[in-house]
Amino acid sequence: MRSIWNGAISFGLVSIPIKLVNATESRSVSFRQIHTGDGGRIRYRKVCELDGEEVSQAEIGKAYEDADGTMIPITDEDLASLPLPTAKTIEIVAFVPASEIDPLQMDAAYYLSANGVPAAKPYTLLREALKRSDKVAVAKYALRGRERLGMLRVVDDVIAMHGLLWPDEIRAPEGVAPETPVSVREAELDLADALMATLGDVDISTLHDDYREAVEEMIAAKAEGGEAVAPAEPAEEGGGRVIDLMAALESSVRAAKEARGEAGVAGVTELKPREAAARAPKETEAKKSTARTAAKKTAAPARKSTAKTATTTKSATGGKAGSKSTATKSTAKKSAARSGTAAKKTAGKAEKAAEKKTTAKKTTPRKRSA
C-alpha cells in the first residue's frame, strides 16, 4: 500500500519511524458530467478572474481571504517555518481507556507501518504495551496543512490511528431531541427488548451495499446494449403517520422471528390492564348464569320429589279423609250461618246510625243572613 505521509511516533524519548497508510477506501460508483446533447465530457478549467487566462497547476498558490475580501498570500515556506513540533511527528500525549473517546470524534482511519528495520523493535514495544494496558494512545500530528488529534490502538498486529475531531468541533445536540414530553410504558420497553433479542448479533462482514450493487448491475446491462434493470417498488414511507406502537413492535418481533426461521415459536404477551378489566365483568356474568342454571336443574328434581311425596301421602290417608268428611261439612255450615247472622247485625247498626245523623241535620235551624 502506498504511504501518504512519512514521520515518526514520539513515545517519550523513543522515536519510531513510521509510514502513514490509508486504512479505508471508497467503493462508491463515481459518475462524470457530460453534455446531454452529444455526450461530450464537461471539464472545468482554472481561469484567473482578472485576466481571464487559464492557469496551470504550477502557477496556483494559497491565500487567506479576509473578512473584507482581501487576499493574503500564504506560501509553503511560510507554513514550513512555523514552530510546530508535530509537523513530522505523531506526538503521544496520554494513554486513556477507549471508553473515554466519544465515537462522535472519530474521523479517518490509518495504518501505521514501521519504516525500516531499526523501527521494528520500538514499534513492537509500543504495540505490546498498548495490548497489555488495554488502553489507547491520544496523540497530536500535522497533516494536510493543519494540526490534528488522533487515537492509536492495536488492530491484529498493526498499530492503527483514527483521526479525531477537536472537542470544540463537536456540536451540542440542541433542539434535536423531541420537545414534547413522552412517557414509555414498561410493556413497550419489554417488547423493544424482545425485538432487540430477536434481531440478535450480526457479522459485520456479511453486510454489503445493496444500492451500489444495483447501480453496477444497471451499468453492466446498459454497457451490453440491453435495457436498464427495472427499479424495485419504493418502500412505503412511514413518516408523518400515527401508528400503534405496541402493534408495530409485536409485528416487528414476529417478522424478525420468521426471518430467522423461528415462526413456530410463540411469544407470550401480557394483557393490558384495560383488557383484563373489561374481561372481568364478562367472566362474573358467566359465573352467575352458570350458577342460575345449576340452581334450576337442582330445583326441578326437588319439585318432582315433593309432588311424588304429596301423592303418596294422599293415597295413604285416603281412608281417614273419607270418614271425617261428613263431620267437616256440618261444622262448615254452622260456622257459615253464624258469620251471616253477625254480618246482618252489623249492617242494621250501621243503618240506624245513619238515620240518626240525617234527623239531626234536619232539626238544626239555619241562620238568616242580615
C-alpha positions as CSV (number, residue, x, y, z in Angstrom):
1,M,0.0,0.0,0.0
2,R,1.2,3.5,-0.9
3,S,2.1,5.7,2.1
4,I,0.6,9.2,2.2
5,W,2.8,10.6,5.0
6,N,6.2,9.8,6.5
7,G,7.2,10.7,10.0
8,A,7.8,9.3,13.5
9,I,5.9,8.4,16.6
10,S,7.2,10.2,19.6
11,F,6.8,7.9,22.6
12,G,8.6,9.8,25.4
13,L,12.3,9.8,24.4
14,V,11.7,6.9,22.0
15,S,11.2,7.8,18.3
16,I,9.6,5.2,16.0
17,P,9.9,6.0,12.2
18,I,6.6,5.1,10.5
19,K,4.7,5.5,7.3
20,L,1.0,6.5,7.2
21,V,-1.2,4.4,5.0
22,N,-4.9,4.8,4.4
23,A,-6.9,2.1,6.2
24,T,-10.1,2.6,4.2
25,E,-11.1,3.0,0.6
26,S,-14.2,4.3,-1.1
27,R,-16.2,1.8,-3.2
28,S,-18.8,4.2,-4.4
29,V,-19.6,4.3,-8.1
30,S,-18.5,7.7,-9.5
31,F,-20.0,9.5,-12.5
32,R,-18.7,12.0,-14.9
33,Q,-20.6,15.1,-16.2
34,I,-21.5,15.0,-19.9
35,H,-23.2,17.2,-22.4
36,T,-26.7,15.6,-22.8
37,G,-26.9,16.7,-26.4
38,D,-23.8,14.9,-27.8
39,G,-22.4,13.0,-24.8
40,G,-19.2,15.1,-24.6
41,R,-17.3,15.4,-21.3
42,I,-17.8,18.5,-19.2
43,R,-14.4,19.8,-17.9
44,Y,-13.5,22.6,-15.6
45,R,-10.7,24.9,-16.3
46,K,-8.9,27.0,-13.8
47,V,-9.1,30.6,-15.0
48,C,-7.8,33.8,-13.4
49,E,-10.7,36.1,-12.9
50,L,-8.6,39.2,-13.5
51,D,-7.1,38.5,-16.9
52,G,-9.4,35.6,-18.0
53,E,-6.4,33.4,-18.8
54,E,-6.2,29.7,-18.0
55,V,-3.7,29.0,-15.2
56,S,-1.6,25.8,-14.8
57,Q,-1.2,24.0,-11.5
58,A,2.4,25.3,-11.1
59,E,1.1,28.9,-11.1
60,I,-1.5,28.3,-8.4
61,G,-0.7,29.2,-4.8
62,K,-2.6,29.7,-1.4
63,A,-4.2,32.7,0.1
64,Y,-6.4,33.6,3.0
65,E,-9.5,35.6,2.3
66,D,-10.0,38.3,4.9
67,A,-13.5,39.5,6.0
68,D,-13.4,42.4,3.6
69,G,-12.4,40.2,0.7
70,T,-8.7,41.0,0.7
71,M,-6.5,38.0,-0.3
72,I,-3.5,37.4,1.9
73,P,-0.9,35.2,0.1
74,I,0.5,32.2,2.1
75,T,3.4,30.3,0.7
76,D,4.7,26.8,1.5
77,E,7.8,28.4,3.1
78,D,5.5,30.4,5.5
79,L,3.9,27.2,6.7
80,A,7.2,25.3,6.9
81,S,8.7,28.0,9.1
82,L,6.0,27.6,11.8
83,P,7.3,26.2,15.1
84,L,5.1,23.2,15.0
85,P,6.6,20.2,16.8
86,T,4.0,17.8,15.2
87,A,4.9,18.8,11.6
88,K,6.6,15.4,11.0
89,T,5.8,13.7,14.3
90,I,2.9,11.8,15.9
91,E,3.3,13.1,19.5
92,I,1.7,10.8,22.1
93,V,0.3,13.0,24.9
94,A,-1.7,10.5,27.0
95,F,-3.0,6.9,27.4
96,V,-6.7,6.6,28.3
97,P,-9.4,3.8,28.3
98,A,-11.1,3.5,24.9
99,S,-14.4,4.2,26.6
100,E,-13.4,7.8,27.2
101,I,-13.2,8.5,23.5
102,D,-16.5,9.8,22.1
103,P,-17.4,8.0,18.9
104,L,-18.6,11.3,17.5
105,Q,-15.0,12.4,17.3
106,M,-14.0,9.5,15.0
107,D,-12.7,10.6,11.6
108,A,-10.5,8.9,9.0
109,A,-8.5,5.8,9.8
110,Y,-4.9,5.0,9.0
111,Y,-2.4,2.1,9.4
112,L,1.0,3.0,10.9
113,S,3.7,0.9,9.3
114,A,7.3,0.6,10.7
115,N,9.6,2.5,8.4
116,G,12.8,0.4,8.1
117,V,14.4,-2.4,10.1
118,P,15.5,-0.2,13.0
119,A,11.9,0.8,13.6
120,A,10.7,-2.8,14.2
121,K,11.8,-3.1,17.8
122,P,10.3,0.2,19.2
123,Y,7.2,-0.4,17.0
124,T,6.6,-3.8,18.6
125,L,7.3,-2.5,22.1
126,L,4.6,0.2,21.7
127,R,2.2,-2.3,20.2
128,E,2.6,-4.8,23.0
129,A,2.4,-2.1,25.7
130,L,-1.0,-1.0,24.2
131,K,-2.2,-4.6,24.2
132,R,-1.3,-5.2,27.8
133,S,-2.6,-1.9,29.2
134,D,-5.9,-2.3,27.3
135,K,-5.8,1.4,26.6
136,V,-5.5,3.7,23.6
137,A,-3.0,6.5,23.0
138,V,-4.1,10.0,22.4
139,A,-1.7,11.9,20.0
140,K,-1.3,15.1,18.0
141,Y,0.0,15.2,14.5
142,A,0.0,17.6,11.5
143,L,-1.4,16.5,8.1
144,R,-2.5,18.5,5.0
145,G,-1.8,21.9,6.4
146,R,-3.4,21.6,9.9
147,E,-2.7,20.0,13.2
148,R,-5.0,17.1,14.1
149,L,-5.9,14.9,17.0
150,G,-5.5,11.1,16.8
151,M,-6.1,7.9,18.7
152,L,-3.7,5.0,18.4
153,R,-4.9,1.4,19.0
154,V,-3.9,-2.1,18.1
155,V,-5.7,-3.9,15.2
156,D,-4.5,-7.5,14.9
157,D,-0.7,-7.0,14.9
158,V,-0.7,-3.5,13.5
159,I,-0.9,-0.1,15.2
160,A,-3.9,1.9,13.7
161,M,-4.6,5.6,14.1
162,H,-8.0,7.2,14.0
163,G,-8.2,10.9,13.3
164,L,-10.2,12.6,15.9
165,L,-12.1,15.9,15.7
166,W,-11.2,18.5,18.3
167,P,-13.7,18.8,21.1
168,D,-14.8,22.3,20.0
169,E,-15.7,20.8,16.6
170,I,-18.4,18.6,18.1
171,R,-21.8,20.4,18.0
172,A,-24.1,20.2,21.0
173,P,-27.4,18.4,20.2
174,E,-29.6,21.4,20.9
175,G,-33.2,21.2,19.6
176,V,-32.6,17.7,18.3
177,A,-34.4,15.6,20.9
178,P,-38.3,15.6,21.0
179,E,-39.5,18.7,22.7
180,T,-42.9,17.1,23.7
181,P,-42.7,15.1,26.9
182,V,-43.4,11.4,26.2
183,S,-43.9,8.5,28.6
184,V,-42.9,5.0,27.7
185,R,-44.7,2.1,29.4
186,E,-43.0,-1.0,30.7
187,A,-44.9,-3.2,28.3
188,E,-43.5,-1.2,25.4
189,L,-40.0,-1.5,26.7
190,D,-40.4,-5.2,27.2
191,L,-41.4,-5.6,23.5
192,A,-38.5,-3.4,22.4
193,D,-36.2,-5.7,24.5
194,A,-37.8,-8.7,22.9
195,L,-37.2,-7.2,19.4
196,M,-33.6,-6.5,20.2
197,A,-33.1,-10.0,21.5
198,T,-34.7,-11.5,18.4
199,L,-32.6,-9.5,16.0
200,G,-29.6,-10.6,17.9
201,D,-26.0,-10.1,16.8
202,V,-24.7,-9.7,13.2
203,D,-21.4,-10.5,11.5
204,I,-20.5,-7.0,10.1
205,S,-18.5,-8.7,7.3
206,T,-21.8,-10.2,5.9
207,L,-23.3,-6.7,5.3
208,H,-23.0,-5.1,1.9
209,D,-24.1,-2.1,-0.1
210,D,-27.3,-3.1,-2.0
211,Y,-27.6,0.2,-3.7
212,R,-24.1,0.1,-5.1
213,E,-24.7,-3.5,-6.4
214,A,-27.9,-2.4,-8.1
215,V,-26.1,0.5,-9.8
216,E,-23.3,-1.8,-11.0
217,E,-25.9,-4.2,-12.4
218,M,-27.7,-1.4,-14.2
219,I,-24.4,-0.1,-15.7
220,A,-23.4,-3.6,-16.9
221,A,-26.8,-4.1,-18.5
222,K,-26.6,-0.8,-20.4
223,A,-23.0,-1.5,-21.4
224,E,-24.1,-4.7,-23.1
225,G,-26.7,-2.8,-25.0
226,G,-29.6,-4.1,-23.0
227,E,-32.3,-2.4,-21.1
228,A,-31.8,-1.0,-17.7
229,V,-32.9,-3.1,-14.8
230,A,-36.5,-2.4,-13.7
231,P,-36.4,-0.4,-10.5
232,A,-37.8,-2.0,-7.4
233,E,-41.0,-0.6,-6.0
234,P,-40.2,2.0,-3.4
235,A,-40.9,1.1,0.2
236,E,-43.9,2.7,1.7
237,E,-42.9,5.8,3.6
238,G,-43.8,5.7,7.3
239,G,-43.1,9.4,8.2
240,G,-45.9,11.5,9.4
241,R,-48.2,8.6,10.2
242,V,-49.6,7.9,13.6
243,I,-49.1,4.2,14.4
244,D,-50.0,1.9,17.2
245,L,-46.6,1.4,18.8
246,M,-47.5,-1.8,20.6
247,A,-48.9,-3.4,17.4
248,A,-45.8,-2.2,15.4
249,L,-43.4,-3.7,18.0
250,E,-45.3,-7.0,18.1
251,S,-45.3,-7.2,14.3
252,S,-41.6,-6.5,14.2
253,V,-40.8,-9.2,16.7
254,R,-43.0,-11.7,14.7
255,A,-41.3,-10.7,11.4
256,A,-37.8,-11.0,12.9
257,K,-38.6,-14.5,14.2
258,E,-40.0,-15.6,10.8
259,A,-36.8,-14.2,9.1
260,R,-34.7,-16.3,11.5
261,G,-36.8,-19.4,11.0
262,E,-38.5,-19.2,14.4
263,A,-42.0,-18.8,13.1
264,G,-43.2,-21.7,15.2
265,V,-42.0,-20.1,18.4
266,A,-45.0,-18.5,20.1
267,G,-44.4,-15.3,22.0
268,V,-46.3,-14.6,25.3
269,T,-47.7,-11.1,25.6
270,E,-49.2,-9.9,28.8
271,L,-52.7,-8.5,28.6
272,K,-53.2,-4.8,29.0
273,P,-54.8,-3.6,32.3
274,R,-57.8,-2.3,30.3
275,E,-58.4,-5.6,28.5
276,A,-58.2,-7.5,31.8
277,A,-60.7,-5.2,33.5
278,A,-63.0,-5.4,30.5
279,R,-63.0,-9.2,30.6
280,A,-63.6,-9.5,34.4
281,P,-67.3,-8.5,34.3
282,K,-67.9,-10.9,31.5
283,E,-66.4,-13.7,33.5
284,T,-68.5,-12.7,36.5
285,E,-71.7,-12.7,34.5
286,A,-70.8,-16.1,33.1
287,K,-70.3,-17.5,36.5
288,K,-73.7,-16.1,37.6
289,S,-75.5,-17.6,34.7
290,T,-73.8,-20.9,35.3
291,A,-74.9,-20.8,39.0
292,R,-78.5,-20.0,37.9
293,T,-78.6,-22.9,35.5
294,A,-77.3,-25.2,38.2
295,A,-79.9,-23.9,40.7
296,K,-82.7,-24.5,38.1
297,K,-81.5,-28.0,37.5
298,T,-81.4,-28.7,41.3
299,A,-84.9,-27.2,41.9
300,A,-86.5,-29.3,39.2
301,P,-85.8,-32.7,40.8
302,A,-86.8,-31.2,44.2
303,R,-90.2,-30.2,42.8
304,K,-90.7,-33.7,41.3
305,S,-89.8,-35.3,44.6
306,T,-92.2,-33.0,46.5
307,A,-95.0,-33.9,44.1
308,K,-94.4,-37.6,44.5
309,T,-94.4,-37.3,48.3
310,A,-97.7,-35.4,48.3
311,T,-99.3,-38.0,46.1
312,T,-98.1,-40.8,48.3
313,T,-99.4,-39.0,51.4
314,K,-102.9,-38.5,49.8
315,S,-103.2,-42.2,48.8
316,A,-102.0,-43.3,52.3
317,T,-104.5,-41.1,54.1
318,G,-107.5,-41.6,51.7
319,G,-109.5,-43.8,54.1
320,K,-109.2,-41.4,57.1
321,A,-110.3,-38.4,54.9
322,G,-113.4,-40.2,53.8
323,S,-114.6,-41.0,57.4
324,K,-114.1,-37.4,58.5
325,S,-115.7,-35.6,55.5
326,T,-119.3,-35.6,57.0
327,A,-118.2,-34.0,60.2
328,T,-116.2,-31.4,58.4
329,K,-119.1,-30.4,56.1
330,S,-121.6,-29.9,59.1
331,T,-119.1,-27.8,61.0
332,A,-118.6,-25.6,58.0
333,K,-122.3,-25.0,57.6
334,K,-122.7,-23.9,61.2
335,S,-119.8,-21.5,61.1
336,A,-121.2,-20.0,57.8
337,A,-124.6,-19.4,59.5
338,R,-123.0,-17.7,62.4
339,S,-121.0,-15.5,60.2
340,G,-124.1,-14.4,58.2
341,T,-126.1,-13.6,61.4
342,A,-123.2,-11.4,62.7
343,A,-122.9,-9.6,59.4
344,K,-126.7,-8.8,59.4
345,K,-126.5,-7.4,62.9
346,T,-123.6,-5.2,62.0
347,A,-125.4,-3.9,58.9
348,G,-128.5,-3.0,61.0
349,K,-126.5,-1.0,63.5
350,A,-124.8,1.0,60.6
351,E,-128.3,1.9,59.1
352,K,-129.6,3.1,62.5
353,A,-126.6,5.3,63.0
354,A,-127.0,6.8,59.5
355,E,-130.7,7.6,60.2
356,K,-129.9,9.4,63.4
357,K,-127.3,11.6,61.6
358,T,-129.9,12.6,58.9
359,T,-132.5,13.5,61.6
360,A,-130.1,15.7,63.4
361,K,-129.2,17.6,60.3
362,K,-132.9,18.3,59.5
363,T,-133.8,19.7,63.1
364,T,-130.8,22.1,63.1
365,P,-132.3,25.7,62.3
366,R,-130.5,27.7,59.5
367,K,-129.2,31.2,60.3
368,R,-130.7,34.1,58.4
369,S,-128.5,36.5,56.7
370,A,-128.7,40.2,57.7
